[in-house]
């Protein structure tokens, strides 16, 4: 399974084909949140290092891009979850 954001396609970690076994949604989502948190932490540390030492600007830009991609992925997942919930709420019983 992948998340498509504009022209960027990000595979979900541990995701397998839709019909097969593999990890459940909860574990995949938890891993994605952990990866996003790690990417944001790395970007913050790289930015801090750039302010106090001579870290390459390209390293800062790459870390920020990675963090941005992960956060955008999480927002896309959240939006899909909210849309699915709203659809369920509208379903007549």
C-alpha positions as CSV (number, residue, x, y, z in Angstrom):
1,X,0.0,0.0,0.0
2,X,1.3,3.5,-0.8
3,X,0.3,7.0,0.0
4,X,0.4,9.4,-3.0
5,X,1.0,13.0,-2.3
6,X,1.2,15.0,-5.4
7,X,3.9,13.4,-7.6
8,X,5.5,11.8,-4.6
9,X,4.6,8.2,-3.7
10,X,5.6,7.0,-0.2
11,X,5.3,3.3,0.6
12,X,4.0,2.5,4.0
13,X,6.5,0.5,6.0
14,X,5.5,-3.1,6.4
15,X,2.6,-2.8,4.1
16,X,1.9,-5.8,1.8
17,X,-0.6,-6.4,-0.9
18,X,-4.1,-5.5,-0.1
19,X,-5.3,-9.2,-0.1
20,X,-2.4,-10.7,1.8
21,X,-1.6,-10.9,5.5
22,X,1.2,-8.8,6.9
23,X,1.0,-6.3,9.7
24,X,-2.2,-4.7,10.8
25,X,-3.1,-1.1,10.3
26,X,-2.3,-0.2,13.9
27,X,1.2,-1.4,13.8
28,X,1.9,0.1,10.4
29,X,0.4,3.4,11.6
30,X,2.5,3.3,14.8
31,X,5.7,2.7,12.8
32,X,4.9,5.6,10.5
33,X,4.3,7.9,13.4
34,X,7.6,6.8,15.0
35,X,9.4,7.4,11.7
36,X,7.9,10.8,11.4
37,X,8.8,11.7,15.0
38,X,12.4,10.6,14.3
39,X,12.6,12.6,11.1
40,X,11.3,15.7,12.8
41,X,13.8,15.2,15.7
42,X,16.6,14.7,13.2
43,X,15.6,17.9,11.3
44,X,15.5,19.9,14.5
45,X,18.9,18.6,15.6
46,X,20.4,19.3,12.2
47,X,19.0,22.8,12.3
48,X,20.4,23.4,15.8
49,X,23.8,22.1,14.6
50,X,23.8,24.4,11.7
51,X,23.2,27.4,13.9
52,X,26.1,26.6,16.2
53,X,28.6,24.9,13.9
54,X,29.4,24.4,10.3
55,X,26.8,21.9,9.1
56,X,26.3,21.8,5.4
57,X,23.2,23.6,4.3
58,X,22.3,20.7,2.0
59,X,22.1,18.4,5.1
60,X,19.7,20.8,6.7
61,X,17.6,21.0,3.6
62,X,17.5,17.2,3.2
63,X,16.5,16.6,6.8
64,X,13.8,19.2,6.6
65,X,12.5,17.7,3.4
66,X,12.4,14.2,5.0
67,X,10.5,15.6,8.0
68,X,8.1,17.4,5.7
69,X,7.4,14.3,3.7
70,X,6.7,12.2,6.8
71,X,4.4,14.8,8.3
72,X,2.5,15.2,4.9
73,X,2.1,11.4,4.9
74,X,0.6,11.4,8.4
75,X,-1.8,14.3,7.5
76,X,-2.9,12.3,4.4
77,X,-3.6,9.3,6.5
78,X,-5.5,11.3,9.1
79,X,-7.6,12.9,6.3
80,X,-8.5,9.5,4.9
81,X,-9.4,8.3,8.4
82,X,-11.6,11.3,9.0
83,X,-13.3,10.9,5.6
84,X,-13.9,7.2,6.2
85,X,-15.4,8.0,9.7
86,X,-17.6,10.6,8.2
87,X,-18.8,8.2,5.6
88,X,-19.6,5.6,8.3
89,X,-21.5,8.2,10.3
90,X,-23.6,9.1,7.2
91,X,-24.4,5.4,6.5
92,X,-28.1,4.7,7.3
93,X,-28.7,1.8,9.6
